[in-house]
Amino acid sequence: MDLKQLRYFDAVAETCHFGQAAERLHLAQPALSQAVRRLEAELDVLLLARTTRQVSLTPAGEFFHREVRRILGDLDACVVGTRSIAEGSRGLLRVGFTGTSAFTQLARLSRIVRASLPGVALEVQADLLTPGQVERLVDGRLDLGVLRGPVAERGIETRSLLQEPLVLALPADHRLAAEPALEVVDVSADEFVAYADTRSAVNEAMVSSCLRAGFSPTITHRAPGTAALLALVAAQLGVALVPESVRSMQLQGVVFRDVADATTIDLSLAWRADDPSALVAGALDVLDRDGFFSAAPTPLPAP
């Protein structure tokens, strides 16, 4: 028994007419009749009741036809799914987001992917610092990463999304909390809160801003992620220089203030250069085509 026999039987069962089925299949009627008889002989079951006037399914033929339709439907779906995966239009796309970049970038990325690649499901891994994302990209646990550039790891390609200014996160009762705009030197005497991972791009930008202002920051507390970092600020354990997108986390006890001379920090999309996945290539194509790399970020409300 092979698929050709099943498709021949399906055509006859649907039409209950050998001539119409043969025409549909572009096959000579005697050859179709012989193929169906061979199928019946192999099953040792009469599938079709034939008279000089009509062809009808036997009870066994009705059951067999239902199962054949299911098998052929599953096979067709398998073929479509396989081709979709090979073309990059179906599958699971794993995307990482650093800090609070998910607040400004996730909705944009998701809308583009869902509109252009409806067969692709997103797996979001949020609040991952850049070093952790790079490790996951390298070992294949992530397909794309929204992270802080530049990335020095060989084999990782990046494309810039935006340059994001640093802002000061201050305890709500800090002496400078009411000031509308500040300079980095204004907090030179303060203790700082930083990320625990010393490879953090935000840490590097913070230290660079302080050194340019003429002092080295005194870091007294470190946090594993952005929420914990802001909680330490709210607890009056230090101040922090953080990307502007952190404003989206409205934590009680913390205020954010613009800093005139703070450096900016890059936000980029990263992927593995040697990734053979058509899904990743397809996602990058639609993100480029639909303006993900050129659209301005959503304005953030000032607290």
C-alpha positions as CSV (number, residue, x, y, z in Angstrom):
1,M,0.0,0.0,0.0
2,D,1.3,3.4,-0.9
3,L,0.2,7.0,-0.9
4,K,-0.7,6.9,-4.6
5,Q,-3.2,4.1,-3.9
6,L,-4.7,6.1,-1.1
7,R,-5.1,9.2,-3.2
8,Y,-6.7,7.1,-6.0
9,F,-9.2,5.5,-3.6
10,D,-10.0,8.9,-2.1
11,A,-10.9,10.4,-5.5
12,V,-13.2,7.4,-6.3
13,A,-14.8,7.5,-2.8
14,E,-15.5,11.3,-3.1
15,T,-17.1,11.0,-6.6
16,C,-18.5,7.5,-6.4
17,H,-17.7,7.5,-10.1
18,F,-14.6,5.9,-11.7
19,G,-14.8,8.1,-14.8
20,Q,-14.9,11.4,-12.9
21,A,-12.2,10.3,-10.5
22,A,-10.0,9.2,-13.4
23,E,-10.5,12.6,-15.1
24,R,-9.6,14.4,-11.9
25,L,-6.5,12.4,-11.5
26,H,-5.5,12.7,-15.2
27,L,-5.4,8.9,-15.3
28,A,-6.9,6.3,-17.6
29,Q,-10.1,4.7,-16.1
30,P,-8.9,1.1,-16.5
31,A,-5.6,1.9,-14.7
32,L,-7.6,3.5,-11.8
33,S,-9.9,0.5,-11.5
34,Q,-7.0,-1.9,-11.4
35,A,-5.3,0.3,-8.7
36,V,-8.4,0.2,-6.5
37,R,-8.8,-3.5,-6.9
38,R,-5.2,-4.1,-5.9
39,L,-5.8,-2.0,-2.8
40,E,-8.9,-4.1,-1.9
41,A,-6.9,-7.3,-2.6
42,E,-4.1,-6.1,-0.3
43,L,-6.6,-5.3,2.5
44,D,-8.7,-8.4,1.7
45,V,-11.7,-6.2,2.1
46,L,-14.4,-5.0,-0.3
47,L,-14.3,-1.2,-0.2
48,L,-16.6,-0.3,-3.1
49,A,-19.9,-1.9,-4.1
50,R,-20.0,-1.8,-7.9
51,T,-23.0,-2.3,-10.2
52,T,-23.5,-1.4,-13.8
53,R,-25.3,1.8,-12.7
54,Q,-23.5,3.1,-9.7
55,V,-20.5,2.8,-7.3
56,S,-21.0,3.2,-3.5
57,L,-18.9,2.7,-0.4
58,T,-19.4,-0.4,1.7
59,P,-19.4,0.2,5.5
60,A,-15.8,-0.9,5.6
61,G,-15.1,1.5,2.7
62,E,-16.8,4.4,4.6
63,F,-14.5,3.8,7.6
64,F,-11.4,3.4,5.4
65,H,-12.3,6.6,3.6
66,R,-12.5,8.6,6.8
67,E,-9.2,7.3,7.9
68,V,-7.6,8.0,4.5
69,R,-8.9,11.6,4.6
70,R,-7.3,12.0,8.0
71,I,-4.0,10.5,6.9
72,L,-3.9,12.6,3.7
73,G,-4.8,15.8,5.7
74,D,-2.1,15.1,8.2
75,L,0.4,14.5,5.4
76,D,-0.6,17.8,3.6
77,A,-0.3,19.7,6.9
78,C,3.1,18.1,7.5
79,V,4.3,19.2,4.1
80,V,3.0,22.7,4.6
81,G,4.6,23.0,8.0
82,T,7.9,21.6,6.9
83,R,8.1,24.1,4.0
84,S,7.0,27.0,6.3
85,I,9.8,26.2,8.7
86,A,12.3,25.9,5.9
87,E,11.1,29.3,4.5
88,G,11.3,30.9,8.0
89,S,7.6,31.6,8.3
90,R,6.8,29.2,11.1
91,G,8.5,28.2,14.4
92,L,9.5,29.5,17.8
93,L,11.5,32.7,17.9
94,R,13.3,33.2,21.3
95,V,14.0,36.9,22.0
96,G,15.8,38.3,25.0
97,F,15.4,41.9,26.4
98,T,17.8,43.7,28.6
99,G,16.6,45.7,31.6
100,T,13.5,47.6,30.7
101,S,14.0,47.5,27.0
102,A,11.0,45.2,26.8
103,F,8.8,48.2,27.8
104,T,9.8,50.2,24.7
105,Q,10.7,47.5,22.2
106,L,8.7,44.3,22.8
107,A,5.4,45.7,21.6
108,R,6.9,47.0,18.4
109,L,8.8,43.8,17.7
110,S,5.8,41.6,18.5
111,R,3.4,43.6,16.2
112,I,5.8,43.4,13.2
113,V,6.5,39.6,13.7
114,R,2.8,38.7,14.2
115,A,1.6,40.8,11.2
116,S,4.2,39.5,8.8
117,L,4.9,36.0,10.2
118,P,1.7,34.8,11.8
119,G,3.0,31.2,12.0
120,V,5.8,32.3,14.3
121,A,5.5,32.1,18.1
122,L,7.5,34.4,20.4
123,E,9.3,33.3,23.5
124,V,10.2,36.3,25.5
125,Q,13.1,36.2,28.0
126,A,13.0,39.5,29.8
127,D,15.3,41.5,32.2
128,L,18.5,39.8,31.0
129,L,21.7,41.8,31.2
130,T,23.7,42.0,28.1
131,P,26.5,39.5,29.1
132,G,23.8,36.9,29.9
133,Q,22.1,37.5,26.5
134,V,25.4,37.1,24.7
135,E,26.1,33.8,26.4
136,R,22.6,32.6,25.4
137,L,23.0,33.7,21.8
138,V,26.4,31.9,21.6
139,D,25.1,28.6,23.0
140,G,21.8,28.7,21.0
141,R,19.4,29.4,23.9
142,L,18.4,32.7,22.2
143,D,17.7,33.6,18.6
144,L,17.6,37.4,19.0
145,G,18.6,39.8,21.8
146,V,17.7,43.4,22.5
147,L,20.8,44.4,24.4
148,R,23.3,47.2,25.2
149,G,26.1,47.6,22.6
150,P,28.8,47.4,21.6
151,V,29.3,43.6,21.8
152,A,32.8,42.4,21.6
153,E,32.0,38.7,21.4
154,R,33.2,37.2,18.1
155,G,30.4,35.7,16.0
156,I,27.7,38.1,17.3
157,E,26.3,40.6,14.9
158,T,24.4,43.7,16.1
159,R,22.4,46.5,14.6
160,S,21.7,49.7,16.5
161,L,18.1,50.6,17.4
162,L,18.7,53.8,19.3
163,Q,21.0,55.9,21.5
164,E,19.4,56.2,24.9
165,P,20.5,58.9,27.4
166,L,21.3,58.0,31.0
167,V,19.1,59.6,33.7
168,L,19.6,59.8,37.5
169,A,17.5,57.6,39.7
170,L,17.3,59.2,43.1
171,P,15.5,58.4,46.4
172,A,12.3,60.5,46.6
173,D,13.6,62.5,49.5
174,H,17.0,63.1,48.0
175,R,18.3,66.7,48.3
176,L,18.3,67.0,44.5
177,A,14.9,65.3,43.9
178,A,13.1,68.5,43.1
179,E,15.7,69.8,40.6
180,P,14.5,69.6,37.0
181,A,17.9,69.0,35.5
182,L,21.2,68.0,36.9
183,E,24.9,67.4,36.0
184,V,26.7,64.3,36.9
185,V,29.1,66.1,39.2
186,D,26.1,67.0,41.4
187,V,26.1,63.5,42.8
188,S,29.9,63.1,43.1
189,A,29.6,62.8,46.9
190,D,26.8,60.2,46.8
191,E,27.1,56.5,47.1
192,F,26.1,54.6,44.0
193,V,24.0,51.4,43.3
194,A,25.2,49.4,40.2
195,Y,24.5,46.1,38.6
196,A,26.1,43.0,40.1
197,D,27.5,41.8,36.8
198,T,30.7,43.9,36.4
199,R,30.5,43.3,32.6
200,S,27.3,45.3,32.4
201,A,27.2,47.9,29.7
202,V,25.2,50.2,31.9
203,N,27.8,50.0,34.6
204,E,30.5,51.0,32.1
205,A,28.5,53.9,30.9
206,M,27.8,55.1,34.4
207,V,31.5,54.9,35.4
208,S,32.5,56.6,32.1
209,S,30.0,59.5,32.8
210,C,31.4,59.9,36.3
211,L,35.1,59.9,35.2
212,R,34.3,62.5,32.5
213,A,32.8,64.7,35.3
214,G,36.0,64.4,37.3
215,F,35.3,61.7,39.9
216,S,35.2,58.0,40.4
217,P,31.8,56.7,41.7
218,T,31.7,55.0,45.1
219,I,29.7,51.8,44.5
220,T,28.3,50.5,47.8
221,H,25.6,48.2,46.6
222,R,25.0,45.9,43.6
223,A,21.8,44.4,42.2
224,P,21.1,41.4,39.9
225,G,18.5,43.3,37.9
226,T,16.8,46.6,37.3
227,A,13.9,46.0,39.7
228,A,16.3,45.2,42.6
229,L,18.5,48.1,41.6
230,L,15.6,50.6,41.9
231,A,14.5,49.0,45.2
232,L,17.9,49.8,46.6
233,V,17.6,53.4,45.4
234,A,14.2,53.6,47.0
235,A,15.7,52.3,50.3
236,Q,18.1,55.3,50.2
237,L,21.1,53.1,49.8
238,G,22.5,55.1,46.9
239,V,21.8,56.8,43.5
240,A,22.1,55.2,40.1
241,L,22.6,56.3,36.5
242,V,20.3,54.2,34.4
243,P,19.0,54.2,30.8
244,E,16.0,56.5,30.2
245,S,13.7,53.6,29.5
246,V,13.8,52.7,33.2
247,R,11.4,55.6,33.7
248,S,8.7,53.2,32.7
249,M,9.1,51.4,36.0
250,Q,7.2,53.7,38.4
251,L,8.5,52.5,41.7
252,Q,7.4,54.3,44.8
253,G,10.2,56.1,46.5
254,V,12.2,56.7,43.3
255,V,12.4,59.8,41.1
256,F,14.2,60.2,37.8
257,R,16.0,63.3,36.7
258,D,17.6,64.3,33.4
259,V,21.4,64.7,33.5
260,A,22.8,67.3,31.0
261,D,26.2,65.8,30.6
262,A,25.6,62.1,31.0
263,T,26.7,59.8,28.2
264,T,24.3,57.9,26.0
265,I,24.1,54.1,25.7
266,D,23.4,52.1,22.7
267,L,20.4,49.7,22.4
268,S,20.9,47.1,19.7
269,L,19.4,44.0,18.2
270,A,21.9,41.1,18.2
271,W,22.0,37.6,16.7
272,R,24.5,34.9,16.0
273,A,26.3,35.5,12.7
274,D,26.5,31.8,11.7
275,D,22.9,31.0,12.6
276,P,21.6,28.9,9.7
277,S,18.0,29.3,10.8
278,A,15.7,30.6,8.1
279,L,13.4,31.7,10.9
280,V,16.0,34.2,12.2
281,A,16.8,35.4,8.7
282,G,13.0,35.8,8.0
283,A,12.5,37.7,11.2
284,L,15.4,40.1,10.5
285,D,14.0,40.7,7.0
286,V,10.6,41.7,8.2
287,L,11.9,43.8,11.1
288,D,14.1,45.7,8.6
289,R,11.3,46.1,6.1
290,D,8.8,47.3,8.6
291,G,10.9,49.9,10.2
292,F,12.0,48.3,13.5
293,F,15.5,49.7,13.1
294,S,14.5,53.2,12.1
295,A,11.3,54.0,14.1
296,A,11.7,56.5,16.9
297,P,11.2,55.1,20.4
298,T,7.9,55.7,22.3
299,P,8.3,58.8,24.4
300,L,8.5,58.0,28.1
301,P,6.5,60.0,30.7
302,A,8.4,62.0,33.2
303,P,7.6,61.1,36.9
